[in-house]
């Protein structure tokens, strides 16, 4: 009963509504080439694998995945929208996902949120969890160029803690993008670096201390966090400018959960051994080029490299179910 906690989907059923409400949403849609255009960046094409839920069901079944959490594609999550447009866009997006997966035990959703306003984000999270049965939310690793601890998001963190749902940190706008423009490095390097910075910002910025029951899931194996937590601890003890002093790297590592998207069985085996299987959850990144095509076989090989074969069931099912807490089925079915 494997659970995939990192996958992406766009609800094509909302495209006609987008075309009718371009001014209110701040987003335009071109039906001929299936392209969405946002105010501050180039158009984003919607490819079939991102919108075809029937094809996704077949893909999952062929790979032994019984349940999958659908996250927004961060490129179209609308993080540049503001005010009423941000609220309207995230609402139509989340409603579209909920309508497509309603009653389907194979899927649940991570909501997209209006990241320009912590209170608005909290309100939409509450709505999505209580009314739509979502399992939590996926949020970008920065908000309007600010680290998450500086973006006035405490209302969101408080809501996630009170609702007992996770926040999934997924990068989109990466630091140093101008230097990473070639060779797909914005993804290869930029994404895990962004995840690392976001996690350390939450830790050093005191968010983890203020919200001790908040569950944060890091994409891409936590980036470089399993390797750099010791360096962070050393730096905190030896530089008075560091906002939070801590002694052992495990203090930082135990503050988060991690998906399995490291693409190297040896690196994944190390990460599991370092942070513990009870903090690692299966993720595929389907349907993007960086997805793992045979995730369970990949996980088996990774665990074998670290003599951790016994942890397969923990990572493939128990940890993702524990992170979701409310169960890995569509909660609407149980109402």
N, C-alpha and C positions, 0 to 999 in steps of 0.2 A: 504493500500500500504506500508506495513512494509519494512524497509531497514535494512539488517544485515550488519554491518560494520566490523565485526570481524569473519572471516571464513578462512579456509585454503584449498589449492588445489595444486596438483602436476600434470603437464601435461605429461601423460604417452606417448604421441606421440613423445617425444624427446628421449626416451630410446635407440632406435636404433642408433641415432646420437651420444649419449654419448658413447656407446660401440665402435663406430668407431673412436672416437676422444679422447680417454682416456689420451694420453700424452699431447695434447694441452689443455685439460680442467683440468687435475689434479684430475679427478674423474673417478672411475671405476664402472662398472655395471655388476652384475651377474644375467643373465636372469632366471636361474633355480630357484633361491629363491627370485628374485626381490629385490635385495639389492644393495644400493649405498654405496660406500666406499670412504671416504675423507682422505687426507694425515694424519691428526693429530687426528683422533678419530675413534671409532668403526663404523662398518657398520650400515646403517640405512635402515630398511625394508620399502618398499612401500606397504601399505595395500590398499585393494580395495576401501574403502570409501574415501580415499584421492585422488584417481585418476579417479573415475567414475562420470562424470558430469551428466549423465542421472539419476543416483541414487540421486544425489544432487538436481536435479530439482524436483524429487518426494518428497524428504524430505522437501524442502522449501515449495512446494505447500500444503503439508499436514499441515504445521504450519503457513500458512498465510504470508509467506515471499515472497514479489514480486520481490525484488532485493537484490543482495548479492555482497559484495566486496571480491574478492578472494586474500588472502595474501599467500606468500610463507610459507611453513613449515620451521621454522627457523633452524631446525636441518640440513636441506639440502640447506640452502641459500648460503652456501659457504663462510662464514665469515673468514675462515682460509686461503683461497686462496689469492694469491698475484699477482700483476702485470697483465701480459697478460692472465694468467689463470683465475684470478678473473673476468676480463672484458669479457672473452670468455664464462665463465660459466653463468654469470648473463644475458648475451645477449641471449644465447640459451634457458635459462629458461624463460625469459620474452617473447621471440618470440613464444615459445611453448604455453604459457598461452594465448597470443593474438590470435593465430591461432584457439585454441579450443573454445574461446568465441566470435569470430568475428561474428557480426550481431545478437547476442543474447541479447535482452534487459534485460534479467534476471541477467546478470553478468557484472561486470567490474573488473579491477585488481588493486592491489597495487604491484608495481614493487619490485623486489629484486635488490640490488645495490652492486657494488664492494666497500666495506667499508674500504679498505686499502688506498684509495686515494680520498680525497674530490673532486678534479676536475673530476676524472673518474666517481665518483658517480653522480656528477652534470650532466655530459654529458649523462650518461645512463638515468637519470631521464628525461632530456629534450627529449631524443629519445622516451622513453616510453610514455610520455604524448603527445608529438606533433605527432608522427608517429603511435603509437599503440593505442592511445585513453585511456591510463590508467588514473586512478583517482588520483594517487599519488604514494607513496612508503611505504613499511614496512621496518623498520630498527631495528637492535638489540639495546639493551639498553647499550651496550658497544662495543668498537671497539678495537680489539687486546689487551684487558685488560685495556683499557683507558676509562675514563668517556667521554661522548660525547662532553663535552665542551673542552676537552683537545686533541681531536683526529684529529685536523686540518680539520674539516668538514665545515668550513664557506662557501666554494664554493657550497656545497650541500644545506645548509640552505638558502643561497642567491637565488639559483635556484628555490627551492621550493616556496620561497616568491614571486619571480618574475613570476613564472608560476601560482601562486595562487592555489596551491595544498597542501594537508596535508601530513605530515609524521606520520606514525603509529608506535609508539614505542612498540616493542614486545620483551620480554626477551628470552634468550636462555642460555647463560653461566651465571650462577648465582653466586653471592658472597657467600662465606662460603660453597661451594658445598661439601667439605670433611665432614662437620658436618651435612649435610642434606641428606646423602646417603640412609637413611632408611625411611620406611613408606611414600614414595612418597613426602618427604618434599622438595626435590628440586623444585617440582612443587607447592605444597600447600603453602609453605612459601617462597621459593626462588624466584619464578616468581613475586609475588607482591612486595617483598622487592627490587628486581632489578628495577622494574618500578618506585618505590619511589625514589631510589638513582639516577636513570637517570633523572627524572623530576627535582629533587632538584639541580643536577649538571648543568642542562641547565639554571635553574633560577639563582643560585648563581654565575655561571660562566659567566653570562652576555649575553648568546645567545639570551634570550628572549628580552633583551633591544636592542641588535644590530639589531634584525630582528623582529620588533614589529608586522608585519603582518603575521608572520609565524604561521601556524596552526599545533599544535602538539596534536595528539590523543594518550591518554594513555590507554594501555590495563589493564584488570583486575580491573576496577573501579578506576584506579589511584593508585593501591596498597594501601598503608596506608596514602597517601597524605591528604585525607580529614580529617584524625584524627591528623596528625602531622604538618599541616601547621601553627597552632598556636604555637607549640613548636619551629618550625623553626623561626618564627617571633621573639619570645622571645629570642632565642639564638642569632639572628642577632643583637639585641639591647644590648646584655649583654656580648658579646665576640668580642673583636676587631679583632680576626683572621678571622671572617666570612667576606667573600668578598663583600657581598651586604646587606646593612641594609634595613629593611623594617618594617613598623609599624603594619599593619593588615594582618592576614592570608589570607584574600580575595585577596590581591595583588598577592600571589602565586597561589591560586586556580583558579583565573580568567585567568591565563596564559595558561591553557590547556583545552582540551576536554577529556571526559571520556566515556569508554564503560560501559556496565551494568553487567559485569561478576564478581559478588560478591557472588553468590550462596546462599544467605540468604536474604529473603525478607525484614527483618528488617534492615540489613546492607545496602541494596540497597535503601530502603526508606530514611534512614538517609543520604546517600551520595547524593541523588537527592535533598533533602531539603537543604543540606549544600552547594553544588556547583551550583545548579539551573538546571532545566530541559533543558534549552537552551544550556547547556554544556554536556549533557548526551545523548548517542546514543546507540541504541540496538546493542548487540553483542551476538553471540552464541558459538563461538569457535568450531563449527562443523568442522571436524568429530572426535575430540579427546575425551578421557574419561572425561575431565573436561567441556565438552559442556553442555549447558542447553537444555534439550530435548523439553520443551514446553516454549519457550522464551516469547511469548506474555502473556500467562497465568501467568507466573512468574512475569513479569513486572506489570501486573494488581494487583496482590496480594501485591507486594512491594509498589506500589503507595498508595494502600488502607491503609497500615500500617502508612503512614505519612499524610493521608488525602490529597493526591495529585492526585486523580483520573483524574482530568482535564488535567494532563500533559502527559497522555498516547500517544496521537497523536504526541505531540511534540517530545518525545523520540523515538517512533517507526518509525517516518518518517521525521519530520521537521528538527530535529537537525542533523541526519546523512546526509540528503540532503544538509543542509547548510555547513557541514564540507567538503563534497565533492565538493560543489560549482559549479563544471562543470556539475552537473547532475548525477543521479545514473543509467544512461544507457551507453551502450558501445558507446563511441564517434565515433568509426569508422562508425557506421550506419548513422551518420549525415553528413559525408563528401561528 
